[in-house]
Structures are given as structure tokens and as C-alpha cells.
Amino acid sequence: MRTLDLTEASFFQGLLIRAKAYYELIKFRLSALVTFSAVFGFILGDSGFLFSWGNFMALMIGGFLISGASGAANEILEIEYDKLMKRTENRPLPLGIISIQEAQWFTIIVAILGVSILWLFTNPLTTGLGILSMILYVFAYTPLKRVGPVAVFVGAIPGAMPPLLGWTAATGQITYEALIIFGIQFIWQFPHFWAIAWVSDEDYKKAGFKLLPSGGKKDLNTAIQIMIYTLFLLPLGLLPSYFGLTGLNSGIVATICGVLFLAQTFSLMRDCSRKSALKIMFGSFLYLPIVQIAYLLDKVA
């Protein structure tokens, strides 16, 4: 049996390193979650006799590429800040694994591919929303992170866009049902972002990021705001069932998840600790996919 020599082994090792670097550059896991939310919106919106597989695949691929391009552009713009933070210092650009110029060309190509796929195989509304999402994330949210907590509000708009894109890819229009699923993901992002900002506060301060409300303090006022936005998820989570978009079962699941999510905020209000904020952060990661899956199962059942 032929074995690899040192030159070949080094070549393949180099390929793996670069592949991993591009994997991290497009924020693969985040882009996958974004794509899942878009798929959720599509399936919820598709009511045709035959499932639109062409549109569905175009949404998945085009949406993933746009999300990946947005994440890569964010890393290009924040390379100097990423070098300052422990959580980001080992990203491919700060380490020099990928040059800025190479990353720029890669990002442009991926963005053009994503937009082209949406334009050719979905509809102009979905394409326009995808472009708007990318512009807001890269050119509004990213620079505003060093200005103040308004960045969280601005960032929540492109962050809530995936289910809306999914809905418009399936239906070609924005309806009240689309605004409901957009609204749930929009409000969810406030406790989600603020919990992350609380946990990563020391790192964020090194880069000058100002995402926490109440003057950027980790205090009771910030904890109360996290609780209030989490509280909003309880009535919002029932709207799909109320308007007949899904059934009663998903409404029950959304309520249970909302109550458990809300309960975590009381611990933060009581002790204002990093541990409690960490629980909210992980709770937010669980809440959205569980509720969205419950809506989907209720729709297709």
C-alpha cells in the first residue's frame, strides 16, 4: 500500500488548515442557524399542493451564502478589534492565515453568488430583503457596536430577517403571518444579545464595543430590561396559534419554553452574576430552535 510522503502530508495539512480558516471566516455554525430559520419560514409559508423544491434549495444555498458573506465582511471590518479580544484573537484574519485582500475577494464572490441564486430562483422581494439584511448587518450594525446599545436594535433587524426571507421565498409577499414570525425572532435577540454582551463584557470593552443598555452597566436595570424583552416572548409565542398559522400544541410548547426562559432572568435580577447571564445565553440558544421546530411539527402534522 502506498503511503503519503512528507511533502504530500504537508500539502494536505495545509489544505485542511485553509479549509478550516474559510469555515471560520463565514461563521459556518451561525450561517447554518440562520439558514435553519429561513427554512423554518419557508416551510411555514409554503401551502401549495406540491412542495416547491427549487425555491427551497435556492433559499437554502443563497441564504447560507449571503449569511456567510455578511459574517466574513464583519470579520474583515473588525480585524483590528478581533486582535484585542480573547474570544476572537484566533480567527483566521488576526492570525494571518488568510490575507485581507484574499478575504475581500472571497466575500465579494460569495455575496454575488448568494444574491444571484436568490434572484434567479426565488423572487425579487426575497432578493431585496437578502441584500437589505446584508447591508444592515455589515454597514450599520458592525460600526454601531462601538457607538452604543442602539447597535442591538439595528442588528436585530437583519437578525430577524431569515424567517421573513423564507416566507417571501415561498409566497412572494409579506403578510401579517410573516411579520409575526419576524417579530418573535426580533424580540428574542434582545435578551440573546444582552446576555452575550454581559458574559463577554471584559472582552468587548477591550475592543470598545458598547452593547449593554443602561449605560453599559451589568446591574439591576440591565437585568430588568432583559427580563422585560423575554416577557414579551410569552404573548408573541402564542400569536401563530391564535391566528391559525399553527395549532394549539406549538402554542403550549412556546409558552412552556417562554416561561422557562423568563425564569432564568429572575436569577440575573437577583444576583447580577456572570453565571446567571451565562444561563440566559444558553437558554436563548435553546429557545428559538425548539419553538421553531414545534411550529413546524404542528404545521405539517
DRENTI-639250 format. One record per residue (C-alpha): residue number from 1; x, y, z; residue in one letter. Coordinates in nm, 2 decimals, m for minus. Example, Ala and Ser with C-alpha at 12.3 -4.5 7.8 and 13.67 -1.06 7.14 Angstrom:
2
[1, [1.23, m0.45, 0.78], "a"],
[2, [1.37, m0.11, 0.71], "s"],
***
This chain:
301
[1, [0.00, 0.00, 0.00], "m"],
[2, [0.13, 0.34, m0.10], "r"],
[3, [0.19, 0.59, 0.19], "t"],
[4, [0.19, 0.97, 0.18], "l"],
[5, [0.54, 1.12, 0.18], "d"],
[6, [0.62, 1.43, 0.40], "l"],
[7, [0.55, 1.67, 0.11], "t"],
[8, [0.21, 1.53, 0.03], "e"],
[9, [0.12, 1.52, 0.40], "a"],
[10, [0.22, 1.88, 0.44], "s"],
[11, [0.02, 1.97, 0.13], "f"],
[12, [m0.30, 1.81, 0.27], "f"],
[13, [m0.24, 1.95, 0.61], "q"],
[14, [m0.21, 2.30, 0.46], "g"],
[15, [m0.54, 2.24, 0.27], "l"],
[16, [m0.71, 2.14, 0.59], "l"],
[17, [m0.59, 2.45, 0.77], "i"],
[18, [m0.71, 2.68, 0.49], "r"],
[19, [m1.05, 2.49, 0.47], "a"],
[20, [m1.09, 2.54, 0.85], "k"],
[21, [m1.00, 2.91, 0.81], "a"],
[22, [m1.27, 2.97, 0.55], "y"],
[23, [m1.51, 2.76, 0.76], "y"],
[24, [m1.45, 3.01, 1.04], "e"],
[25, [m1.44, 3.32, 0.82], "l"],
[26, [m1.80, 3.26, 0.70], "i"],
[27, [m1.91, 3.18, 1.06], "k"],
[28, [m2.03, 2.84, 0.94], "f"],
[29, [m2.23, 2.75, 1.25], "r"],
[30, [m2.40, 3.09, 1.27], "l"],
[31, [m2.48, 3.08, 0.90], "s"],
[32, [m2.63, 2.73, 0.94], "a"],
[33, [m2.86, 2.86, 1.22], "l"],
[34, [m2.96, 3.15, 1.00], "v"],
[35, [m3.03, 2.91, 0.72], "t"],
[36, [m3.24, 2.69, 0.95], "f"],
[37, [m3.46, 3.00, 1.04], "s"],
[38, [m3.50, 3.07, 0.67], "a"],
[39, [m3.61, 2.71, 0.61], "v"],
[40, [m3.85, 2.74, 0.90], "f"],
[41, [m4.01, 3.05, 0.74], "g"],
[42, [m4.03, 2.88, 0.40], "f"],
[43, [m4.20, 2.56, 0.53], "i"],
[44, [m4.44, 2.76, 0.74], "l"],
[45, [m4.53, 2.98, 0.44], "g"],
[46, [m4.55, 2.71, 0.17], "d"],
[47, [m4.91, 2.60, 0.13], "s"],
[48, [m4.90, 2.47, m0.22], "g"],
[49, [m5.02, 2.12, m0.32], "f"],
[50, [m4.67, 2.04, m0.43], "l"],
[51, [m4.37, 2.15, m0.23], "f"],
[52, [m4.15, 2.40, m0.42], "s"],
[53, [m3.82, 2.22, m0.40], "w"],
[54, [m3.65, 2.45, m0.65], "g"],
[55, [m3.73, 2.76, m0.44], "n"],
[56, [m3.65, 2.58, m0.12], "f"],
[57, [m3.30, 2.47, m0.23], "m"],
[58, [m3.23, 2.82, m0.38], "a"],
[59, [m3.33, 2.97, m0.05], "l"],
[60, [m3.11, 2.73, 0.15], "m"],
[61, [m2.80, 2.79, m0.07], "i"],
[62, [m2.85, 3.16, m0.14], "g"],
[63, [m2.94, 3.24, 0.22], "g"],
[64, [m2.64, 3.05, 0.35], "f"],
[65, [m2.40, 3.23, 0.11], "l"],
[66, [m2.54, 3.57, 0.20], "i"],
[67, [m2.51, 3.50, 0.57], "s"],
[68, [m2.16, 3.37, 0.52], "g"],
[69, [m2.06, 3.68, 0.32], "a"],
[70, [m2.20, 3.90, 0.59], "s"],
[71, [m2.01, 3.72, 0.86], "g"],
[72, [m1.69, 3.74, 0.65], "a"],
[73, [m1.73, 4.11, 0.59], "a"],
[74, [m1.79, 4.16, 0.96], "n"],
[75, [m1.46, 3.99, 1.03], "e"],
[76, [m1.28, 4.20, 0.77], "i"],
[77, [m1.40, 4.52, 0.91], "l"],
[78, [m1.33, 4.42, 1.27], "e"],
[79, [m0.99, 4.26, 1.23], "i"],
[80, [m0.81, 4.51, 1.44], "e"],
[81, [m1.07, 4.47, 1.72], "y"],
[82, [m1.07, 4.09, 1.69], "d"],
[83, [m0.69, 4.10, 1.77], "k"],
[84, [m0.78, 4.27, 2.11], "l"],
[85, [m1.03, 4.01, 2.23], "m"],
[86, [m0.96, 3.67, 2.37], "k"],
[87, [m1.27, 3.52, 2.21], "r"],
[88, [m1.17, 3.63, 1.86], "t"],
[89, [m0.79, 3.66, 1.86], "e"],
[90, [m0.76, 3.31, 1.70], "n"],
[91, [m0.98, 3.39, 1.40], "r"],
[92, [m0.81, 3.34, 1.06], "p"],
[93, [m0.76, 3.71, 0.98], "l"],
[94, [m0.60, 3.81, 1.31], "p"],
[95, [m0.37, 3.51, 1.28], "l"],
[96, [m0.29, 3.59, 0.91], "g"],
[97, [m0.39, 3.25, 0.78], "i"],
[98, [m0.60, 3.44, 0.52], "i"],
[99, [m0.49, 3.78, 0.39], "s"],
[100, [m0.73, 4.07, 0.40], "i"],
[101, [m0.73, 4.10, 0.02], "q"],
[102, [m0.80, 3.73, m0.03], "e"],
[103, [m1.08, 3.76, 0.23], "a"],
[104, [m1.23, 4.06, 0.05], "q"],
[105, [m1.24, 3.88, m0.29], "w"],
[106, [m1.38, 3.57, m0.13], "f"],
[107, [m1.65, 3.77, 0.04], "t"],
[108, [m1.75, 3.96, m0.28], "i"],
[109, [m1.77, 3.64, m0.48], "i"],
[110, [m1.98, 3.46, m0.21], "v"],
[111, [m2.21, 3.76, m0.18], "a"],
[112, [m2.26, 3.78, m0.56], "i"],
[113, [m2.33, 3.41, m0.58], "l"],
[114, [m2.58, 3.42, m0.29], "g"],
[115, [m2.77, 3.72, m0.44], "v"],
[116, [m2.77, 3.57, m0.79], "s"],
[117, [m2.91, 3.24, m0.67], "i"],
[118, [m3.19, 3.42, m0.48], "l"],
[119, [m3.26, 3.65, m0.79], "w"],
[120, [m3.27, 3.37, m1.04], "l"],
[121, [m3.46, 3.10, m0.84], "f"],
[122, [m3.68, 3.28, m0.59], "t"],
[123, [m3.82, 3.63, m0.64], "n"],
[124, [m3.72, 4.00, m0.64], "p"],
[125, [m3.87, 4.06, m0.29], "l"],
[126, [m3.67, 3.78, m0.13], "t"],
[127, [m3.36, 3.90, m0.31], "t"],
[128, [m3.41, 4.26, m0.20], "g"],
[129, [m3.46, 4.16, 0.16], "l"],
[130, [m3.15, 3.95, 0.15], "g"],
[131, [m2.95, 4.24, 0.02], "i"],
[132, [m3.10, 4.47, 0.28], "l"],
[133, [m3.01, 4.23, 0.55], "s"],
[134, [m2.65, 4.21, 0.44], "m"],
[135, [m2.62, 4.59, 0.42], "i"],
[136, [m2.77, 4.65, 0.76], "l"],
[137, [m2.55, 4.38, 0.92], "y"],
[138, [m2.22, 4.49, 0.76], "v"],
[139, [m2.25, 4.86, 0.72], "f"],
[140, [m2.49, 4.96, 1.01], "a"],
[141, [m2.47, 4.70, 1.29], "y"],
[142, [m2.10, 4.64, 1.27], "t"],
[143, [m1.98, 5.00, 1.31], "p"],
[144, [m2.26, 5.09, 1.56], "l"],
[145, [m2.12, 4.83, 1.80], "k"],
[146, [m1.86, 5.09, 1.91], "r"],
[147, [m2.12, 5.36, 1.93], "v"],
[148, [m2.38, 5.23, 2.18], "g"],
[149, [m2.66, 4.98, 2.25], "p"],
[150, [m2.86, 5.11, 1.95], "v"],
[151, [m2.65, 4.86, 1.76], "a"],
[152, [m2.85, 4.58, 1.92], "v"],
[153, [m3.18, 4.73, 1.79], "f"],
[154, [m3.03, 4.77, 1.44], "v"],
[155, [m2.87, 4.43, 1.44], "g"],
[156, [m3.19, 4.27, 1.55], "a"],
[157, [m3.35, 4.37, 1.21], "i"],
[158, [m3.11, 4.16, 0.99], "p"],
[159, [m3.10, 3.90, 1.26], "g"],
[160, [m3.48, 3.86, 1.24], "a"],
[161, [m3.48, 3.86, 0.86], "m"],
[162, [m3.42, 3.49, 0.78], "p"],
[163, [m3.77, 3.36, 0.86], "p"],
[164, [m3.91, 3.66, 0.67], "l"],
[165, [m3.69, 3.56, 0.37], "l"],
[166, [m3.82, 3.21, 0.39], "g"],
[167, [m4.18, 3.32, 0.39], "w"],
[168, [m4.14, 3.55, 0.10], "t"],
[169, [m3.94, 3.29, m0.10], "a"],
[170, [m4.25, 3.06, m0.05], "a"],
[171, [m4.53, 3.31, m0.10], "t"],
[172, [m4.38, 3.61, m0.28], "g"],
[173, [m4.53, 3.86, m0.03], "q"],
[174, [m4.51, 4.00, 0.32], "i"],
[175, [m4.82, 3.92, 0.52], "t"],
[176, [m4.92, 3.95, 0.89], "y"],
[177, [m4.81, 3.59, 0.94], "e"],
[178, [m4.47, 3.68, 0.81], "a"],
[179, [m4.45, 3.98, 1.04], "l"],
[180, [m4.54, 3.76, 1.34], "i"],
[181, [m4.25, 3.52, 1.29], "i"],
[182, [m4.02, 3.81, 1.22], "f"],
[183, [m4.14, 3.98, 1.54], "g"],
[184, [m4.07, 3.67, 1.75], "i"],
[185, [m3.71, 3.64, 1.63], "q"],
[186, [m3.67, 4.02, 1.65], "f"],
[187, [m3.76, 4.04, 2.02], "i"],
[188, [m3.57, 3.72, 2.11], "w"],
[189, [m3.25, 3.88, 2.00], "q"],
[190, [m3.25, 4.14, 2.28], "f"],
[191, [m3.21, 3.90, 2.57], "p"],
[192, [m2.99, 3.69, 2.35], "h"],
[193, [m2.75, 3.97, 2.26], "f"],
[194, [m2.75, 4.13, 2.60], "w"],
[195, [m2.67, 3.80, 2.77], "a"],
[196, [m2.38, 3.75, 2.54], "i"],
[197, [m2.27, 4.11, 2.60], "a"],
[198, [m2.29, 4.06, 2.98], "w"],
[199, [m2.08, 3.74, 2.96], "v"],
[200, [m1.82, 3.89, 2.72], "s"],
[201, [m1.82, 4.24, 2.88], "d"],
[202, [m1.45, 4.24, 2.96], "e"],
[203, [m1.35, 4.13, 2.61], "d"],
[204, [m1.60, 4.37, 2.45], "y"],
[205, [m1.46, 4.66, 2.65], "k"],
[206, [m1.11, 4.59, 2.51], "k"],
[207, [m1.25, 4.65, 2.16], "a"],
[208, [m1.46, 4.94, 2.26], "g"],
[209, [m1.79, 4.76, 2.19], "f"],
[210, [m2.09, 4.91, 2.38], "k"],
[211, [m2.38, 4.67, 2.36], "l"],
[212, [m2.53, 4.66, 2.71], "l"],
[213, [m2.82, 4.90, 2.79], "p"],
[214, [m2.84, 5.13, 3.10], "s"],
[215, [m2.51, 5.29, 3.02], "g"],
[216, [m2.33, 4.96, 2.96], "g"],
[217, [m2.35, 4.85, 3.32], "k"],
[218, [m2.40, 4.50, 3.44], "k"],
[219, [m2.66, 4.60, 3.70], "d"],
[220, [m3.03, 4.55, 3.80], "l"],
[221, [m3.15, 4.79, 3.54], "n"],
[222, [m2.99, 4.59, 3.26], "t"],
[223, [m3.12, 4.27, 3.41], "a"],
[224, [m3.48, 4.42, 3.42], "i"],
[225, [m3.46, 4.51, 3.06], "q"],
[226, [m3.35, 4.16, 2.97], "i"],
[227, [m3.65, 4.03, 3.17], "m"],
[228, [m3.90, 4.26, 3.00], "i"],
[229, [m3.80, 4.16, 2.65], "y"],
[230, [m3.81, 3.80, 2.75], "t"],
[231, [m4.15, 3.85, 2.89], "l"],
[232, [m4.27, 3.98, 2.55], "f"],
[233, [m4.20, 3.64, 2.41], "l"],
[234, [m4.49, 3.49, 2.60], "l"],
[235, [m4.77, 3.66, 2.41], "p"],
[236, [m4.57, 3.67, 2.09], "l"],
[237, [m4.52, 3.30, 2.10], "g"],
[238, [m4.89, 3.24, 2.11], "l"],
[239, [m4.97, 3.45, 1.80], "l"],
[240, [m4.90, 3.18, 1.54], "p"],
[241, [m5.16, 2.95, 1.72], "s"],
[242, [m5.40, 3.24, 1.77], "y"],
[243, [m5.41, 3.34, 1.40], "f"],
[244, [m5.43, 2.97, 1.28], "g"],
[245, [m5.08, 2.96, 1.14], "l"],
[246, [m5.01, 2.66, 1.36], "t"],
[247, [m5.20, 2.46, 1.61], "g"],
[248, [m5.25, 2.46, 1.98], "l"],
[249, [m4.97, 2.22, 2.06], "n"],
[250, [m4.70, 2.45, 1.94], "s"],
[251, [m4.86, 2.74, 2.14], "g"],
[252, [m4.82, 2.53, 2.46], "i"],
[253, [m4.46, 2.44, 2.38], "v"],
[254, [m4.38, 2.81, 2.31], "a"],
[255, [m4.54, 2.91, 2.64], "t"],
[256, [m4.35, 2.65, 2.84], "i"],
[257, [m4.02, 2.75, 2.67], "c"],
[258, [m4.10, 3.11, 2.73], "g"],
[259, [m4.18, 3.06, 3.10], "v"],
[260, [m3.85, 2.86, 3.15], "l"],
[261, [m3.66, 3.13, 2.96], "f"],
[262, [m3.82, 3.40, 3.17], "l"],
[263, [m3.74, 3.22, 3.49], "a"],
[264, [m3.37, 3.24, 3.41], "q"],
[265, [m3.39, 3.62, 3.41], "t"],
[266, [m3.51, 3.63, 3.77], "f"],
[267, [m3.18, 3.48, 3.88], "s"],
[268, [m3.00, 3.75, 3.70], "l"],
[269, [m3.21, 4.02, 3.86], "m"],
[270, [m3.14, 3.86, 4.20], "r"],
[271, [m2.76, 3.83, 4.18], "d"],
[272, [m2.65, 4.01, 3.86], "c"],
[273, [m2.38, 3.74, 3.82], "s"],
[274, [m2.20, 3.62, 3.51], "r"],
[275, [m2.32, 3.27, 3.59], "k"],
[276, [m2.68, 3.38, 3.56], "s"],
[277, [m2.62, 3.57, 3.24], "a"],
[278, [m2.45, 3.26, 3.10], "l"],
[279, [m2.76, 3.06, 3.17], "k"],
[280, [m2.97, 3.31, 2.99], "i"],
[281, [m2.73, 3.30, 2.69], "m"],
[282, [m2.76, 2.92, 2.67], "f"],
[283, [m3.13, 2.94, 2.73], "g"],
[284, [m3.16, 3.17, 2.43], "s"],
[285, [m2.97, 2.93, 2.21], "f"],
[286, [m3.23, 2.66, 2.30], "l"],
[287, [m3.55, 2.87, 2.30], "y"],
[288, [m3.56, 2.97, 1.93], "l"],
[289, [m3.49, 2.64, 1.76], "p"],
[290, [m3.71, 2.44, 1.99], "i"],
[291, [m4.00, 2.68, 1.94], "v"],
[292, [m3.95, 2.70, 1.56], "q"],
[293, [m3.94, 2.32, 1.54], "i"],
[294, [m4.26, 2.30, 1.74], "a"],
[295, [m4.43, 2.54, 1.50], "y"],
[296, [m4.31, 2.33, 1.20], "l"],
[297, [m4.42, 2.00, 1.35], "l"],
[298, [m4.76, 2.15, 1.44], "d"],
[299, [m4.79, 2.28, 1.08], "k"],
[300, [m4.71, 1.96, 0.90], "v"],
[301, [m4.88, 1.72, 1.15], "a"],
***
